[in-house]
Every structure is written in C-alpha cells, then in structure tokens.
Amino acid sequence: MWNVFEYPFTGIAAAAVVMAGLGLFWIFKPEKKRKWHLLIPLGIVVLAFAVAYFVQTDKEKIRGAINNGIKAFEELKIEPIREVIADDYSDPFHTSKEYIIAYCQAMMQMAMVDKVTFLSNETVIEGSKATFAAEMVVKFTEESEISKMGKPFLIIKAIFHFEKTADKKWLINNCEILELDRKAINWGELHS
C-alpha cells in the first residue's frame, strides 16, 4: 500500500489537482483571481516534502537499522551493531546477542568492508514483526584477509528478521545467510 509519509508524490498530485481547480475557478470567476492563490498548491508541495522528510515510517526505520549496521562494519565499530540487535537475538548457530556480537567482531578483523551495494531488497512488515531480504555485493578493502585470499568482493543473500520494541525501534532478532556468491549456504557451513 502507498504510504503518504514515505514519498511526497501524493502531496504533489494533490497540489496539481488544487492548481487545476484554481485554474477552473479563475476561468469562471476572473474577477476573484488573486496572486496569493498560487501559495495554496505551493504550500501543499512544501508540506508533502516536509512530511516525507520528518516523519520516519517503519520501512525507513528498518532500512536505517540495516544501514547503521553496514556503516559500523565499514568503520570497524561494534557499538552501532550492538544497538541494532535485539537482546533476545537467536539463530541456528548463535544462541544469544553476545555470540553474534563476538562473531561480528571476528569478521571485522578478517573481512574489512569497503562498500556494500544492494542488488535487491524487500521489506515485509506484519504487525510488530518484519523481514528484510536482501542480495548485496560486499566489496572488501585491500588490507582485508578475504581480499588477500583473492576474493575482493562477495555476493551475499540474507534475510534479517526484525521485531518492533515498545519504544518503536526495529531490532534484528534473527538473521539467515542464504547464499554466498550465488551458492546456497547456512550458518553451520559458514563456521566450518
């Protein structure tokens, strides 16, 4: 469903309708035409952009959490990752938040990330739960151990499961790695 808080297009369309209505009004009542009437559609457009900019939707919050995690990997900072992972995190291999944090710290030292580019992504929200499925290209720095092994980049497909907290934040409570370089894989195979 279209979300008026996510994009300003609804407001722009409303401003166009109001402008067309004003045009008709001026045709039939030219004596009532005023220059300040043009401020009405302009105000609607400005309001539409302000709402889209200042009101953060659930999808934007989820995407923000993912982007914060990616930025943390690029900057080799573990605290931002700790902030986007739920206290009750669990996946088939990491049974707690602390285990996944330790794994992320180890990965930061071995696989220094230069840039992450999304090939595709999809967010599905159902109540207080959401999934973010993505396929991305991860480019490693030249100093990275993975780059030194002849792999300057990897294509990764993963699903992140989110849960909405009481304070309206979206936190990752589970993650599944589905593919590496378009070959099916799971957490167990990754750790072996």
C-alpha positions in Angstrom: 0.0 0.0 0.0 1.1 3.5 -0.8 2.4 5.4 2.2 2.0 9.2 2.1 4.7 9.6 4.8 7.3 7.8 2.7 7.1 9.7 -0.6 5.9 13.3 -1.4 4.1 12.2 -4.6 0.6 12.1 -3.1 1.1 15.7 -2.0 2.4 16.7 -5.4 -0.7 15.1 -7.0 -3.0 16.9 -4.6 -1.3 20.2 -5.4 -1.8 19.5 -9.1 -5.5 18.9 -8.5 -5.8 22.1 -6.5 -4.0 24.0 -9.2 -6.4 22.6 -11.8 -9.3 23.6 -9.6 -7.9 27.1 -9.2 -7.5 27.3 -13.0 -11.1 26.5 -13.5 -12.2 28.9 -10.7 -10.2 31.7 -12.4 -11.8 30.9 -15.8 -15.3 31.2 -14.4 -14.6 33.9 -11.8 -11.8 36.0 -13.3 -12.6 39.0 -11.0 -11.8 36.9 -7.9 -8.3 35.8 -9.2 -5.6 36.7 -6.7 -1.8 36.1 -6.8 -1.8 34.6 -3.3 -4.0 31.7 -4.5 -0.8 30.2 -6.0 0.6 29.9 -2.5 -2.0 27.1 -1.8 -0.6 24.4 -4.1 2.9 25.6 -3.3 2.2 25.1 0.4 0.8 21.6 -0.3 4.0 20.6 -2.1 6.2 22.1 0.7 4.1 20.3 3.3 4.4 17.0 1.3 8.2 17.2 1.2 8.3 18.2 4.9 6.2 15.2 6.0 8.2 12.8 3.8 11.4 14.2 5.3 10.5 14.5 9.0 8.1 11.5 9.5 10.0 8.2 9.6 8.0 5.2 8.5 8.6 1.6 9.8 10.3 0.7 6.5 12.6 3.7 6.8 13.4 2.7 10.4 14.2 -0.9 9.3 16.4 0.3 6.4 18.1 2.8 8.8 19.0 -0.1 11.2 20.5 -2.1 8.2 22.4 1.0 7.0 23.7 1.6 10.6 25.0 -2.0 10.7 26.7 -1.7 7.3 28.3 1.7 8.3 29.5 0.1 11.5 31.2 -2.7 9.5 32.8 -0.1 7.2 34.1 2.0 10.2 35.0 -1.1 12.2 32.8 -0.1 15.2 31.0 -2.7 17.2 28.7 -0.5 19.3 26.3 0.6 16.5 25.9 -3.2 15.7 25.1 -3.9 19.3 22.4 -1.1 19.1 20.5 -2.7 16.2 20.5 -6.3 17.6 17.7 -7.3 20.0 18.6 -8.7 23.4 16.7 -11.9 22.6 18.7 -12.5 19.3 19.0 -16.1 18.3 19.8 -18.0 15.1 20.6 -21.7 14.5 24.3 -21.1 15.2 24.4 -18.0 17.5 22.2 -18.5 20.5 22.5 -15.1 22.0 23.2 -11.4 21.3 26.7 -11.7 22.7 27.6 -14.7 20.4 26.5 -12.8 17.3 28.4 -9.7 18.5 31.5 -11.8 19.0 31.1 -13.2 15.5 30.7 -9.7 14.1 33.9 -8.6 15.9 35.8 -11.5 14.5 34.5 -10.8 11.0 35.5 -7.1 11.2 39.1 -8.2 11.8 39.2 -10.7 8.9 36.8 -9.2 6.4 37.2 -5.4 6.4 34.4 -3.9 4.4 35.0 -1.1 1.9 31.5 -0.8 0.5 28.1 -2.6 0.4 25.8 -2.3 -2.7 22.3 -3.7 -2.7 21.3 -5.6 -5.8 17.8 -6.1 -4.5 16.0 -5.8 -1.2 12.4 -6.3 0.1 10.9 -5.3 3.4 7.7 -7.1 4.6 6.0 -5.9 7.8 3.4 -7.8 9.6 2.3 -6.1 12.8 5.3 -5.9 15.2 7.5 -8.3 13.1 9.3 -7.7 9.8 11.7 -9.3 7.4 14.3 -7.5 5.3 15.5 -9.8 2.5 18.5 -8.6 0.5 21.1 -9.5 -2.1 24.1 -7.4 -1.9 27.7 -7.1 -3.2 30.2 -6.6 -0.4 33.5 -5.1 -1.5 36.4 -5.7 0.8 39.4 -3.4 1.4 42.8 -4.4 0.0 44.0 -5.0 3.6 41.2 -7.5 4.2 42.2 -11.1 4.7 39.5 -12.1 2.3 40.9 -9.8 -0.4 44.4 -11.2 0.2 42.9 -14.7 -0.5 41.8 -13.5 -3.9 38.2 -12.5 -3.1 37.9 -8.7 -3.4 34.1 -9.0 -3.2 31.3 -11.4 -2.4 27.6 -11.5 -3.4 25.6 -12.3 -0.2 21.9 -13.1 0.1 20.4 -12.9 3.6 17.2 -12.4 5.5 17.1 -10.2 8.6 14.1 -10.7 11.0 13.1 -7.7 12.9 10.9 -7.1 16.0 9.4 -3.7 17.0 10.2 -2.7 20.5 7.9 -0.7 22.9 9.8 2.5 22.1 9.0 2.0 18.3 12.6 0.8 17.3 13.1 -2.1 15.0 15.8 -4.5 16.2 17.2 -7.6 14.5 16.3 -10.7 16.4 17.4 -13.3 13.8 19.5 -13.4 10.6 19.8 -16.1 8.0 22.6 -16.2 5.4 21.1 -17.9 2.4 23.8 -17.6 -0.3 27.4 -16.7 -0.9 28.4 -16.0 -4.5 25.0 -17.4 -5.5 25.7 -20.8 -3.8 23.3 -21.9 -1.1 24.9 -21.8 2.4 23.8 -21.7 6.1 25.4 -20.6 9.3 26.8 -24.0 10.1 28.6 -24.3 6.8 30.0 -20.7 7.3 31.5 -21.7 10.6 33.1 -25.0 9.4 
